[in-house]
Amino acid sequence: MATYVLVPGAWKGAWSFEAVVPLLERAGHTVHALTLTGLRPDDDEATVATANLDTHADDVVRHLDRHHITDATLVGHSYAGMVIAAAADRAGGRIARLVHLDAYVPRNGESCWTATNEHFREVFAAGAVSTGYAVRPPHGGDPRRRPHPLASFLQTIRLSGTFAQVPRREFVYCSGWEDRTPFTELRTRLRSDPDWQVHDLPTGHDAMHEAPDAVAALLLGE
């Protein structure tokens, strides 16, 4: 049986996988859904202000350590593609599979800010105006979303090469929001890379809520 570690995207917590977790568990797998530092309901302003990409990668690695996980399937949604890449690079070979679920797949030296498109750079900048350190969620989404640490969007990733040695690497492209997605060019690049498997889902960005059965089936390899 597999061990899944699910990492939510910007503004979200473990709850973003609430419809997928029971489907994986019902299939007999162990599932850990995380909430990253700065996104927890009891995090104070100082915690939010100082959390960055390194903080979030360390959240994942510490979770692996705490639960003695040595053969993980890391799943990252959206921003968390940055997180699982950084975590895999420092996890010492404990990652068996990476699934970037409509998520960034960074090259060394990139940040979420540089890897995204102009639409989301405007969202990040406008959302951080009130505090200068936390990006408020865009309007119209789940009310459980929380302001996201700006530094985690801006910090560049440093990859040693271990990330590229994960045996199984997959990218899921959600095609139902092509007017705003920052991932179209990434899909094209990864399709031409024999080390990556690319899947398409005909959903919007929030695939875990829109089509949890399809996401679970993909993660289960069905």
C-alpha positions in Angstrom: 0.0 0.0 0.0 1.1 3.6 -0.7 1.6 6.5 1.6 0.3 9.7 0.2 1.3 13.1 1.5 -1.0 15.8 0.2 0.2 19.4 0.2 -2.4 22.2 -0.4 -1.9 25.2 -2.6 -2.0 28.9 -1.7 -4.4 30.2 0.9 -5.6 26.6 1.7 -5.1 24.0 4.4 -5.5 20.2 4.7 -9.3 20.7 4.3 -8.7 21.3 0.5 -8.3 17.5 0.1 -11.3 16.6 2.2 -13.1 14.9 -0.6 -10.1 13.0 -1.9 -8.7 11.6 1.4 -11.5 9.1 2.1 -11.3 7.8 -1.5 -7.6 7.0 -1.1 -8.1 5.5 2.4 -11.0 3.4 1.2 -8.6 1.8 -1.3 -6.4 0.8 1.7 -3.7 3.5 1.5 -2.3 5.8 4.2 -3.0 9.5 3.7 -1.5 12.6 5.3 -3.0 16.0 4.4 -0.9 18.9 5.6 -1.5 22.5 6.5 1.6 24.6 6.0 3.1 27.1 8.4 1.4 30.5 8.3 -1.9 28.9 7.0 -3.0 27.4 10.3 -5.9 29.1 12.2 -3.8 29.7 15.3 -0.7 31.1 13.5 0.2 34.6 14.7 1.2 37.5 12.5 4.9 36.9 13.1 4.6 33.3 11.9 2.8 34.4 8.8 5.3 37.2 8.1 8.4 35.0 8.4 7.2 31.8 6.6 8.8 31.2 3.2 9.4 28.4 0.7 12.1 26.9 2.9 9.7 26.9 5.9 7.1 25.0 3.8 9.5 22.5 2.4 10.8 21.9 6.0 7.2 21.3 7.1 7.0 18.4 4.7 10.4 16.9 5.5 9.6 17.1 9.3 6.3 15.3 8.7 8.2 12.6 6.9 10.6 12.4 9.8 7.9 12.4 12.5 5.9 9.6 10.8 8.9 7.6 9.6 7.8 7.8 6.0 10.4 6.4 3.6 8.5 5.7 0.4 6.1 8.7 -0.1 3.9 9.8 -2.9 4.0 13.6 -2.6 1.1 15.4 -4.1 1.2 19.2 -4.4 -1.6 21.4 -5.7 -0.8 24.8 -7.4 1.8 26.7 -5.4 2.6 23.5 -3.5 4.4 22.2 -6.6 7.2 24.5 -5.5 7.0 23.0 -2.0 7.1 19.3 -3.0 10.0 20.0 -5.4 12.0 21.6 -2.6 11.0 18.9 -0.1 11.9 16.1 -2.5 15.3 17.6 -3.1 16.1 17.5 0.6 14.2 14.3 1.6 17.2 12.0 1.1 15.6 9.6 -1.4 12.4 9.0 0.6 10.1 10.1 -2.2 8.9 7.4 -4.6 6.5 9.6 -6.7 5.7 13.2 -7.2 2.4 14.4 -8.5 2.1 18.1 -9.4 -1.6 18.6 -9.5 -2.1 21.7 -11.7 1.0 22.9 -10.0 4.3 24.6 -10.6 7.3 22.4 -11.6 10.2 24.7 -10.9 13.7 24.9 -12.3 16.5 25.7 -10.1 16.5 29.5 -9.3 12.8 30.0 -10.1 10.2 31.3 -7.7 6.4 31.1 -7.7 6.5 34.8 -8.7 8.8 34.2 -11.7 7.1 31.0 -12.8 3.6 32.3 -12.8 1.8 34.6 -15.3 1.0 38.3 -15.1 -2.6 37.6 -13.9 -1.3 35.9 -10.7 1.5 38.4 -10.2 -1.2 41.1 -10.0 -3.2 38.9 -7.6 -0.2 38.5 -5.3 0.7 42.2 -5.4 -2.8 43.5 -4.9 -3.4 40.9 -2.1 -0.4 42.0 -0.2 -1.1 45.7 -0.2 -2.8 45.8 3.2 0.0 44.1 5.2 3.1 43.9 3.0 3.7 40.3 4.2 0.5 38.3 3.7 -1.5 37.9 0.5 -5.3 37.9 1.1 -7.3 35.3 -0.8 -8.9 36.3 -4.1 -12.7 37.0 -3.8 -15.2 34.3 -4.3 -13.5 31.2 -2.9 -13.9 28.9 0.1 -14.3 31.0 3.3 -11.8 28.8 5.1 -8.9 30.2 3.0 -6.4 32.3 4.9 -3.9 35.0 4.0 -0.8 33.4 2.4 2.8 34.3 3.4 4.1 36.6 0.6 7.7 35.5 1.2 6.9 31.9 0.0 5.8 33.3 -3.4 9.0 35.4 -3.7 11.7 33.1 -2.5 13.7 31.3 -5.2 14.1 27.5 -5.0 17.5 25.9 -4.8 17.6 22.4 -6.2 20.7 20.2 -5.9 19.5 17.6 -8.4 17.9 15.1 -6.0 14.5 16.3 -7.1 15.2 15.1 -10.7 16.1 11.7 -9.4 12.6 10.8 -8.0 11.7 7.7 -9.9 8.1 8.7 -10.9 7.2 12.2 -11.7 3.8 13.3 -13.0 2.1 16.6 -14.0 -1.7 17.0 -14.1 -3.0 19.8 -16.3 -6.5 21.1 -15.5 -7.9 22.3 -18.9 -11.1 23.9 -17.6 -9.6 27.4 -16.9 -7.4 28.1 -19.9 -8.2 31.8 -19.8 -6.1 32.2 -16.7 -4.0 29.1 -16.2 -0.2 29.7 -15.8 0.6 26.1 -16.7 0.0 25.8 -20.5 3.7 26.3 -21.4 4.7 24.0 -18.6 2.5 21.2 -20.0 4.1 21.6 -23.4 7.6 21.5 -21.9 6.9 18.4 -19.8 5.2 16.5 -22.6 8.4 16.6 -24.5 10.4 15.4 -21.4 10.6 11.5 -21.2 11.1 11.7 -17.5 7.6 13.1 -16.9 4.1 11.7 -17.4 1.5 14.3 -18.2 -2.2 13.9 -17.6 -5.1 16.2 -18.6 -8.2 16.7 -16.5 -11.2 18.6 -17.9 -11.8 20.6 -14.7 -11.1 24.0 -13.3 -8.1 24.6 -11.1 -9.8 23.3 -7.9 -9.9 19.7 -9.2 -10.0 18.2 -5.7 -13.5 19.7 -5.1 -14.8 19.7 -8.7 -13.8 16.1 -9.5 -12.5 14.2 -6.5 -13.3 10.8 -8.0 -11.2 11.7 -11.0 -8.3 13.0 -8.9 -8.4 9.9 -6.7 -8.5 7.6 -9.7 -5.4 9.3 -11.1 -3.5 9.1 -7.9 -4.5 5.4 -7.6 -3.2 4.9 -11.1 -6.6 3.8 -12.5 
